[in-house]
Amino acid sequence: MADLVIRGGIVVDGSGAPPRQADVAVQDGRITAIGQDLPRGAEEIDARGRLVTPGFVDIHTHYDGQAVWDSHLAPSAIHGVTTAVMGNCGVGFAPVRPGTEDKLIELMEGVEDIPAPVLSQGLDFRWESFAEYLAVLDGKPRDIDICALVPHAALRVYVMGERALTLENANQSDIAEMRRLVADAVRAGAFGFSTSRTISHKTLKGDPTPTLRAQEEELTGLALGLRDAGAGFMEMVSDWNTPDPATEFAMVRRIAERCGRPIVFSLTARHDRTEAWKELLALSNQAAKDGLSIRPVFPPRPIGILMGLLGSQNPFSGTPSYKSIAHLPLPERVAALRDPAMRARILSEDRFAGSNFPLLARLSFERMFPFGDPPDYTPPKESSIAAQAAREGRTPEEVAYDMLLADEGNSFIFCALTNYADYTLAASEELLRHPNTIVGLSDGGAHVGFISDGSFPSFLLAYWGKQRGLPVEELIRRQTGDTARAAGLHDRGLLKPGLRADINVIDWDALALERPGMLYDLPGGGRRLMQRARGYDATIVAGAVTYRHGEATGALPGRLVRCTA
């Protein structure tokens, strides 16, 4: 008798094959059979009228801290993700020399909006090497599987100390040591390494990420560490400005040619350089034709910042008057903001000068919208704060101020940062239809106070499948079989006998995103945005049901996955 039989569902197996009705049997954490009228199991799930899919594999998350203190890796776990790759964007917590822990915490705080007090209380740093960090992760059960990348910033600080923080070039000895450490980490189980070349990645003090100006020789050295170990991939994020996309991509090509390992990079449709993503896509396609795996990872909707009184940022967070009341509980803050004198002061003050939010200057009122409930990720241009202000003969600041007070301060302003230049998702649609691209960039576990993109997997199905009619088999393949292969995970991502029983049972008709809310469950009572979805009847990890109808069952079959190839 099988441990579990999922009975009568519509199987979408992750390969891109058309859906078919079948039973799925599971024994000892693996799929044993898929077919009609399978024998009864010790446990059964009635999946008639439901989609039965592989568990989702998210290759761009930031659970590096949360995975140490938390067994439940929400939000990803509540959106059907059963395997997450963390350590992206060059930031993380190993290797680390005693006495430098705060440097890595400050960087994670600034780059990924995870408050330093949360990290200081949640992390005990019982490790120095990356292998020791993996051992700590390996000792904690959780609700999903995790894979880890070696963060370049931590490597650089470990090897170069203060010279890394002042952006000095690495010398030959530094490069050789970082290469050795990358190879050792991959042999211990890391899935590769990550790096960042974007000016947006800074500490709250304004210090840039230590990897910002890393030279080609240094990046090549780290990539050769992957070649030495015979496994792993390189992940990078860049502004593609230095001096232009083609020149920087040529450097990435040379690195790929020398190391022989896959490379993935973040690709978004910027609002200030609206054609750059097309150039990068074309360069990636040419690389693929030439036998090089340099694949872009893109978001399925705008990367959207949620500004509100509940979160860590709003348009007036940097003003002196708002700072004077920012510590108050929400009801008291709302009452203070409704006072006409306070309103007049805040609206008269410079909202940029005192802000510690580097992206604020890039957020135009033309791309700020009321978020609504249910949340609207594709708002029309005429609903923007700028358009509303023009219609009403008011300033955008006045409209934004009143919008923050809606629903007793529980509302959000949706700020489309990228992928919405023409007020459509045309860029995401083209990338989604392209065979060489990878869907992702959820940043699960990060940006806890102003971004809630861990729901990307659910949005992909609810919007592009239910509303736009893209084939469900392709949307499932995009975040199961394709992402598993991109990460080097060969035992999952498909519903196939012999593979891991990581499975979602989805009520397609009910699938929908809910409005994000705020939880106060991080170490030290820290807050984080949390967005749920309806429609997940069950999520199964290694044959154990971890979630039923969005609620945790208490089963914790998830583990650290170590790279083997």
C-alpha positions as semicolon CSV with decimal commas, in nm:
position;residue;x (nm);y (nm);z (nm)
1;M;0,000;0,000;0,000
2;A;0,130;0,345;-0,093
3;D;0,176;0,601;0,183
4;L;-0,033;0,852;-0,010
5;V;-0,249;0,847;-0,321
6;I;-0,369;1,171;-0,480
7;R;-0,685;1,054;-0,648
8;G;-0,843;1,165;-0,975
9;G;-0,667;1,499;-1,025
10;I;-0,570;1,681;-1,342
11;V;-0,198;1,607;-1,359
12;V;0,022;1,885;-1,497
13;D;0,357;1,714;-1,472
14;G;0,604;2,004;-1,512
15;S;0,739;1,893;-1,849
16;G;0,507;2,109;-2,056
17;A;0,298;1,808;-2,160
18;P;-0,080;1,859;-2,179
19;P;-0,280;1,800;-1,859
20;R;-0,428;1,454;-1,806
21;Q;-0,647;1,296;-1,542
22;A;-0,463;1,042;-1,328
23;D;-0,387;0,921;-0,978
24;V;-0,045;0,981;-0,820
25;A;0,098;0,735;-0,568
26;V;0,370;0,822;-0,318
27;Q;0,585;0,591;-0,108
28;D;0,882;0,680;0,115
29;G;0,890;1,038;-0,008
30;R;0,901;0,955;-0,377
31;I;0,650;0,918;-0,656
32;T;0,598;0,550;-0,732
33;A;0,320;0,550;-0,991
34;I;0,103;0,777;-1,204
35;G;-0,197;0,625;-1,374
36;Q;-0,561;0,531;-1,364
37;D;-0,732;0,350;-1,074
38;L;-0,422;0,298;-0,862
39;P;-0,463;0,084;-0,546
40;R;-0,572;0,264;-0,233
41;G;-0,314;0,436;-0,016
42;A;-0,277;0,463;0,358
43;E;-0,376;0,830;0,310
44;E;-0,572;0,970;0,020
45;I;-0,640;1,315;-0,118
46;D;-0,948;1,361;-0,334
47;A;-0,815;1,577;-0,616
48;R;-1,111;1,554;-0,854
49;G;-1,140;1,884;-1,039
50;R;-0,805;1,999;-0,899
51;L;-0,467;2,054;-1,062
52;V;-0,192;1,823;-0,940
53;T;0,149;1,979;-1,010
54;P;0,508;1,945;-0,897
55;G;0,608;2,166;-0,607
56;F;0,743;2,501;-0,723
57;V;1,120;2,567;-0,730
58;D;1,212;2,931;-0,663
59;I;1,572;3,009;-0,755
60;H;1,585;3,366;-0,619
61;T;1,514;3,400;-0,245
62;H;1,681;3,539;0,066
63;Y;1,605;3,302;0,353
64;D;1,971;3,302;0,465
65;G;1,876;3,435;0,810
66;Q;1,521;3,308;0,846
67;A;1,627;2,951;0,769
68;V;1,846;2,961;1,079
69;W;1,570;3,057;1,325
70;D;1,244;2,955;1,154
71;S;1,112;2,616;1,046
72;H;0,834;2,774;0,839
73;L;0,972;2,960;0,539
74;A;0,674;3,177;0,457
75;P;0,582;3,348;0,237
76;S;0,726;3,102;-0,017
77;A;0,589;2,795;0,158
78;I;0,231;2,923;0,142
79;H;0,256;2,984;-0,233
80;G;0,335;2,630;-0,336
81;V;0,714;2,656;-0,322
82;T;0,873;2,334;-0,202
83;T;1,239;2,418;-0,284
84;A;1,404;2,761;-0,254
85;V;1,752;2,872;-0,357
86;M;1,880;3,142;-0,120
87;G;2,198;3,350;-0,100
88;N;2,127;3,559;-0,409
89;C;2,249;3,913;-0,486
90;G;2,587;3,856;-0,322
91;V;2,464;3,896;0,037
92;G;2,455;3,640;0,316
93;F;2,617;3,534;0,641
94;A;2,902;3,296;0,559
95;P;3,193;3,276;0,557
96;V;3,238;3,519;0,843
97;R;3,531;3,603;1,070
98;P;3,454;3,656;1,437
99;G;3,406;4,026;1,498
100;T;3,282;4,108;1,146
101;E;2,928;3,976;1,183
102;D;2,783;4,327;1,204
103;K;2,926;4,413;0,863
104;L;2,723;4,137;0,701
105;I;2,414;4,226;0,904
106;E;2,437;4,593;0,799
107;L;2,462;4,492;0,436
108;M;2,167;4,254;0,452
109;E;1,965;4,520;0,631
110;G;2,027;4,777;0,361
111;V;2,010;4,554;0,055
112;E;1,722;4,328;0,154
113;D;1,531;4,534;0,415
114;I;1,566;4,286;0,700
115;P;1,611;4,496;1,016
116;A;1,945;4,464;1,194
117;P;1,783;4,398;1,537
118;V;1,594;4,104;1,385
119;L;1,913;3,957;1,239
120;S;2,118;4,025;1,553
121;Q;1,866;3,843;1,770
122;G;1,789;3,566;1,523
123;L;2,145;3,471;1,429
124;D;2,391;3,326;1,678
125;F;2,676;3,285;1,425
126;R;2,776;2,937;1,534
127;W;2,985;2,913;1,220
128;E;3,279;3,065;1,038
129;S;3,322;2,869;0,716
130;F;3,047;2,813;0,463
131;A;3,058;2,440;0,536
132;E;2,991;2,514;0,903
133;Y;2,699;2,739;0,805
134;L;2,555;2,455;0,596
135;A;2,590;2,221;0,893
136;V;2,382;2,459;1,106
137;L;2,117;2,473;0,835
138;D;2,126;2,096;0,804
139;G;2,036;2,056;1,169
140;K;1,697;2,230;1,152
141;P;1,380;2,073;1,011
142;R;1,157;2,298;0,803
143;D;0,856;2,297;0,575
144;I;1,046;2,330;0,245
145;D;1,383;2,229;0,107
146;I;1,654;2,495;0,080
147;C;1,966;2,533;-0,134
148;A;2,237;2,791;-0,065
149;L;2,465;3,006;-0,279
150;V;2,792;3,151;-0,148
151;P;2,755;3,531;-0,126
152;H;3,039;3,725;-0,288
153;A;3,015;4,013;-0,038
154;A;3,072;3,781;0,257
155;L;3,362;3,612;0,074
156;R;3,522;3,945;-0,004
157;V;3,497;4,074;0,354
158;Y;3,626;3,741;0,487
159;V;3,934;3,750;0,263
160;M;4,005;4,123;0,227
161;G;3,866;4,277;0,546
162;E;3,835;4,657;0,535
163;R;3,983;4,666;0,186
164;A;3,666;4,493;0,063
165;L;3,445;4,755;0,225
166;T;3,640;5,042;0,067
167;L;3,600;4,876;-0,276
168;E;3,970;4,814;-0,336
169;N;4,059;4,581;-0,619
170;A;4,139;4,227;-0,514
171;N;4,502;4,125;-0,565
172;Q;4,619;3,790;-0,697
173;S;4,643;3,642;-0,350
174;D;4,289;3,757;-0,265
175;I;4,151;3,608;-0,585
176;A;4,326;3,277;-0,532
177;E;4,186;3,253;-0,179
178;M;3,832;3,339;-0,286
179;R;3,856;3,083;-0,566
180;R;3,960;2,818;-0,314
181;L;3,678;2,911;-0,077
182;V;3,417;2,892;-0,356
183;A;3,541;2,548;-0,459
184;D;3,541;2,428;-0,097
185;A;3,189;2,562;-0,041
186;V;3,054;2,391;-0,352
187;R;3,219;2,064;-0,253
188;A;3,046;2,104;0,085
189;G;2,710;2,150;-0,088
190;A;2,673;2,512;-0,206
191;F;2,493;2,549;-0,539
192;G;2,732;2,816;-0,663
193;F;2,798;3,179;-0,580
194;S;2,619;3,511;-0,623
195;T;2,738;3,866;-0,682
196;S;2,597;4,217;-0,715
197;R;2,706;4,505;-0,937
198;T;2,419;4,746;-0,872
199;I;2,439;5,084;-0,701
200;S;2,097;5,016;-0,547
201;H;2,255;4,768;-0,305
202;K;2,373;4,976;-0,009
203;T;2,373;4,973;0,367
204;L;2,137;5,213;0,542
205;K;2,440;5,436;0,594
206;G;2,474;5,463;0,217
207;D;2,783;5,243;0,184
208;P;2,780;5,041;-0,142
209;T;2,795;4,663;-0,153
210;P;3,161;4,545;-0,136
211;T;3,123;4,368;-0,471
212;L;3,011;4,674;-0,669
213;R;3,339;4,735;-0,849
214;A;3,481;4,384;-0,853
215;Q;3,695;4,350;-1,164
216;E;3,660;4,085;-1,432
217;E;3,969;3,906;-1,304
218;E;3,812;3,869;-0,960
219;L;3,476;3,747;-1,091
220;T;3,654;3,504;-1,322
221;G;3,852;3,369;-1,027
222;L;3,535;3,295;-0,832
223;A;3,378;3,133;-1,137
224;L;3,688;2,916;-1,182
225;G;3,622;2,793;-0,830
226;L;3,300;2,644;-0,971
227;R;3,503;2,478;-1,245
228;D;3,745;2,342;-0,988
229;A;3,457;2,185;-0,797
230;G;3,285;2,068;-1,116
231;A;2,945;2,199;-1,009
232;G;2,734;2,504;-0,933
233;F;2,619;2,817;-1,111
234;M;2,686;3,191;-1,087
235;E;2,406;3,437;-1,008
236;M;2,446;3,809;-1,061
237;V;2,251;4,133;-1,050
238;S;2,374;4,445;-1,229
239;D;2,263;4,786;-1,352
240;W;2,425;4,706;-1,689
241;N;2,550;5,063;-1,707
242;T;2,927;5,021;-1,721
243;P;2,965;5,147;-1,983
244;D;2,672;4,980;-2,159
245;P;2,487;4,644;-2,157
246;A;2,681;4,495;-2,448
247;T;3,022;4,570;-2,297
248;E;2,932;4,426;-1,957
249;F;2,762;4,124;-2,113
250;A;3,077;4,057;-2,314
251;M;3,261;4,030;-1,983
252;V;3,001;3,783;-1,856
253;R;3,043;3,579;-2,176
254;R;3,418;3,560;-2,123
255;I;3,362;3,438;-1,768
256;A;3,118;3,172;-1,890
257;E;3,360;3,059;-2,157
258;R;3,643;3,018;-1,907
259;C;3,451;2,847;-1,625
260;G;3,213;2,635;-1,830
261;R;2,937;2,675;-1,570
262;P;2,585;2,823;-1,609
263;I;2,522;3,189;-1,525
264;V;2,188;3,352;-1,444
265;F;2,124;3,725;-1,414
266;S;1,833;3,941;-1,305
267;L;1,650;4,112;-1,591
268;T;1,385;4,378;-1,546
269;A;1,233;4,632;-1,782
270;R;1,358;4,959;-1,638
271;H;1,150;5,274;-1,665
272;D;1,447;5,496;-1,746
273;R;1,609;5,273;-2,008
274;T;1,313;5,105;-2,166
275;E;1,499;4,915;-2,440
276;A;1,792;4,779;-2,237
277;W;1,612;4,456;-2,145
278;K;1,558;4,375;-2,513
279;E;1,930;4,415;-2,583
280;L;2,019;4,188;-2,292
281;L;1,765;3,929;-2,403
282;A;1,914;3,928;-2,753
283;L;2,266;3,891;-2,612
284;S;2,151;3,602;-2,393
285;N;1,986;3,434;-2,691
286;Q;2,305;3,465;-2,894
287;A;2,502;3,313;-2,609
288;A;2,261;3,019;-2,603
289;K;2,308;2,967;-2,977
290;D;2,682;2,965;-2,913
291;G;2,646;2,695;-2,646
292;L;2,676;2,920;-2,339
293;S;2,416;2,911;-2,063
294;I;2,368;3,277;-1,959
295;R;1,999;3,299;-1,879
296;P;1,794;3,597;-1,759
297;V;1,564;3,566;-1,458
298;F;1,264;3,799;-1,480
299;P;0,956;3,890;-1,273
300;P;0,603;3,803;-1,396
301;R;0,462;4,141;-1,283
302;P;0,594;4,484;-1,182
303;I;0,843;4,478;-0,900
304;G;0,624;4,680;-0,672
305;I;0,702;4,863;-0,352
306;L;0,413;4,880;-0,105
307;M;0,417;5,210;0,078
308;G;0,197;5,252;0,381
309;L;0,174;5,326;0,748
310;L;0,199;4,955;0,823
311;G;0,528;4,910;0,639
312;S;0,876;5,050;0,673
313;Q;0,835;5,316;0,402
314;N;0,584;5,574;0,287
315;P;0,630;5,887;0,074
316;F;0,677;6,103;0,385
317;S;0,894;5,872;0,599
318;G;1,193;6,104;0,565
319;T;1,023;6,423;0,681
320;P;1,108;6,551;1,029
321;S;0,745;6,574;1,137
322;Y;0,661;6,219;1,034
323;K;0,975;6,089;1,205
324;S;0,852;6,252;1,527
325;I;0,544;6,025;1,530
326;A;0,678;5,718;1,348
327;H;0,718;5,528;1,679
328;L;0,350;5,559;1,771
329;P;0,108;5,266;1,739
330;L;-0,091;5,278;1,416
331;P;-0,416;5,422;1,561
332;E;-0,228;5,704;1,735
333;R;-0,027;5,777;1,423
334;V;-0,342;5,795;1,213
335;A;-0,496;6,035;1,463
336;A;-0,184;6,253;1,456
337;L;-0,173;6,256;1,076
338;R;-0,537;6,366;1,059
339;D;-0,455;6,678;1,255
340;P;-0,460;6,971;1,006
341;A;-0,151;7,130;1,158
342;M;0,050;6,805;1,128
343;R;-0,074;6,759;0,772
344;A;0,037;7,109;0,677
345;R;0,382;7,061;0,831
346;I;0,450;6,727;0,665
347;L;0,332;6,850;0,324
348;S;0,560;7,153;0,352
349;E;0,874;6,955;0,441
350;D;1,138;6,806;0,211
351;R;1,051;6,437;0,190
352;F;1,384;6,338;0,034
353;A;1,648;6,508;0,249
354;G;1,599;6,295;0,559
355;S;1,512;5,966;0,389
356;N;1,732;5,657;0,429
357;F;1,548;5,488;0,142
358;P;1,770;5,509;-0,169
359;L;1,489;5,417;-0,409
360;L;1,260;5,702;-0,303
361;A;1,389;5,942;-0,568
362;R;1,312;5,684;-0,838
363;L;0,947;5,647;-0,736
364;S;0,732;5,878;-0,946
365;F;0,374;5,966;-0,854
366;E;0,295;5,873;-1,214
367;R;0,355;5,511;-1,117
368;M;0,201;5,513;-0,770
369;F;-0,148;5,368;-0,742
370;P;-0,406;5,274;-0,479
371;F;-0,345;4,903;-0,416
372;G;-0,697;4,796;-0,336
373;D;-0,849;4,475;-0,207
374;P;-0,825;4,244;-0,393
375;P;-0,481;4,378;-0,487
376;D;-0,440;4,523;-0,835
377;Y;-0,100;4,468;-0,997
378;T;-0,201;4,606;-1,338
379;P;-0,358;4,945;-1,259
380;P;-0,440;5,178;-1,550
381;K;-0,247;5,501;-1,596
382;E;-0,552;5,711;-1,512
383;S;-0,568;5,563;-1,162
384;S;-0,219;5,688;-1,072
385;I;-0,174;5,942;-0,795
386;A;-0,045;6,192;-1,052
387;A;-0,351;6,149;-1,273
388;Q;-0,590;6,168;-0,978
389;A;-0,419;6,485;-0,853
390;A;-0,447;6,648;-1,197
391;R;-0,818;6,568;-1,217
392;E;-0,885;6,707;-0,870
393;G;-0,664;7,013;-0,892
394;R;-0,447;6,902;-0,599
395;T;-0,082;6,817;-0,557
396;P;0,023;6,452;-0,580
397;E;0,156;6,480;-0,224
398;E;-0,189;6,574;-0,097
399;V;-0,349;6,278;-0,273
400;A;-0,082;6,040;-0,144
401;Y;-0,123;6,171;0,212
402;D;-0,497;6,103;0,209
403;M;-0,444;5,764;0,049
404;L;-0,221;5,657;0,338
405;L;-0,504;5,729;0,584
406;A;-0,760;5,515;0,401
407;D;-0,894;5,211;0,583
408;E;-0,769;5,351;0,915
409;G;-0,410;5,341;0,790
410;N;-0,422;4,978;0,674
411;S;-0,412;5,063;0,304
412;F;-0,111;5,054;0,073
413;I;0,014;5,258;-0,219
414;F;0,147;5,034;-0,496
415;C;0,463;5,179;-0,654
416;A;0,565;5,011;-0,979
417;L;0,945;5,032;-0,973
418;T;1,019;4,828;-1,289
419;N;0,833;4,633;-1,559
420;Y;0,556;4,889;-1,599
421;A;0,703;5,161;-1,820
422;D;0,407;5,165;-2,060
423;Y;0,148;5,075;-1,795
424;T;0,119;4,720;-1,925
425;L;0,292;4,389;-1,861
426;A;0,406;4,365;-2,222
427;A;0,771;4,315;-2,121
428;S;0,687;4,036;-1,878
429;E;0,464;3,874;-2,139
430;E;0,736;3,872;-2,403
431;L;0,987;3,733;-2,156
432;L;0,736;3,475;-2,036
433;R;0,684;3,349;-2,389
434;H;1,056;3,323;-2,453
435;P;1,224;2,981;-2,417
436;N;1,559;3,103;-2,282
437;T;1,425;3,302;-1,986
438;I;1,358;3,193;-1,627
439;V;1,065;3,322;-1,424
440;G;1,156;3,432;-1,073
441;L;1,293;3,721;-0,862
442;S;1,041;3,671;-0,581
443;D;1,299;3,772;-0,317
444;G;1,114;3,548;-0,070
445;G;1,230;3,621;0,285
446;A;1,355;3,972;0,205
447;H;1,220;4,327;0,186
448;V;0,997;4,245;0,477
449;G;0,875;4,602;0,526
450;F;0,791;4,722;0,175
451;I;0,791;4,445;-0,088
452;S;0,565;4,140;-0,093
453;D;0,672;3,951;-0,403
454;G;0,695;3,605;-0,248
455;S;0,353;3,559;-0,408
456;F;0,500;3,555;-0,761
457;P;0,426;3,181;-0,810
458;S;0,058;3,229;-0,730
459;F;0,036;3,545;-0,942
460;L;0,187;3,362;-1,237
461;L;-0,102;3,117;-1,235
462;A;-0,385;3,345;-1,123
463;Y;-0,307;3,629;-1,366
464;W;-0,130;3,479;-1,664
465;G;-0,329;3,157;-1,653
466;K;-0,677;3,244;-1,531
467;Q;-0,702;3,602;-1,659
468;R;-0,479;3,598;-1,967
469;G;-0,529;3,240;-2,078
470;L;-0,170;3,123;-2,119
471;P;-0,145;2,742;-2,121
472;V;-0,137;2,609;-1,767
473;E;0,111;2,337;-1,861
474;E;0,362;2,601;-1,972
475;L;0,310;2,815;-1,661
476;I;0,366;2,511;-1,438
477;R;0,673;2,405;-1,636
478;R;0,812;2,754;-1,595
479;Q;0,835;2,725;-1,216
480;T;0,894;2,352;-1,174
481;G;1,085;2,156;-1,437
482;D;1,259;2,461;-1,582
483;T;1,369;2,621;-1,255
484;A;1,479;2,286;-1,112
485;R;1,706;2,224;-1,410
486;A;1,840;2,580;-1,399
487;A;1,947;2,527;-1,038
488;G;2,097;2,185;-1,104
489;L;1,824;1,995;-0,917
490;H;1,767;1,670;-1,105
491;D;1,552;1,482;-0,855
492;R;1,250;1,715;-0,859
493;G;1,048;1,956;-1,073
494;L;0,853;1,681;-1,251
495;L;0,577;1,440;-1,157
496;K;0,753;1,123;-1,259
497;P;0,803;0,786;-1,085
498;G;1,129;0,782;-0,895
499;L;1,147;1,156;-0,834
500;R;1,079;1,336;-0,506
501;A;0,715;1,367;-0,410
502;D;0,702;1,746;-0,395
503;I;0,347;1,820;-0,508
504;N;0,077;2,088;-0,509
505;V;-0,296;2,022;-0,527
506;I;-0,457;2,341;-0,656
507;D;-0,820;2,450;-0,680
508;W;-0,790;2,643;-1,006
509;D;-1,127;2,813;-0,977
510;A;-1,054;2,941;-0,625
511;L;-0,694;3,048;-0,685
512;A;-0,652;3,416;-0,593
513;L;-0,419;3,650;-0,406
514;E;-0,526;3,823;-0,086
515;R;-0,423;4,170;0,024
516;P;-0,095;4,168;0,220
517;G;-0,102;4,231;0,592
518;M;0,160;4,280;0,857
519;L;0,281;4,014;1,099
520;Y;0,497;4,082;1,406
521;D;0,660;3,743;1,441
522;L;1,026;3,801;1,357
523;P;1,289;3,781;1,632
524;G;1,245;4,064;1,878
525;G;0,890;4,126;1,754
526;G;1,006;4,249;1,414
527;R;0,742;4,302;1,148
528;R;0,706;4,158;0,801
529;L;0,456;4,182;0,518
530;M;0,270;3,859;0,452
531;Q;0,045;3,785;0,157
532;R;-0,164;3,472;0,140
533;A;-0,336;3,300;-0,148
534;R;-0,656;3,101;-0,171
535;G;-0,676;2,782;-0,375
536;Y;-0,396;2,559;-0,244
537;D;-0,578;2,250;-0,121
538;A;-0,251;2,082;-0,025
539;T;0,124;2,123;-0,054
540;I;0,335;1,812;-0,015
541;V;0,709;1,795;0,051
542;A;0,888;1,460;0,026
543;G;0,552;1,284;0,053
544;A;0,435;1,467;0,367
545;V;0,146;1,712;0,359
546;T;0,289;2,039;0,493
547;Y;-0,006;2,271;0,419
548;R;-0,379;2,214;0,385
549;H;-0,586;2,506;0,256
550;G;-0,304;2,745;0,341
551;E;-0,257;2,629;0,699
552;A;0,054;2,449;0,823
553;T;-0,002;2,088;0,929
554;G;0,305;2,074;1,154
555;A;0,491;1,837;0,923
556;L;0,852;1,949;0,867
557;P;1,006;1,718;0,607
558;G;1,215;1,990;0,444
559;R;1,593;1,968;0,449
560;L;1,908;2,134;0,328
561;V;1,985;2,013;-0,023
562;R;2,353;1,985;-0,108
563;C;2,472;2,034;-0,463
564;T;2,613;1,722;-0,623
565;A;2,657;1,819;-0,989
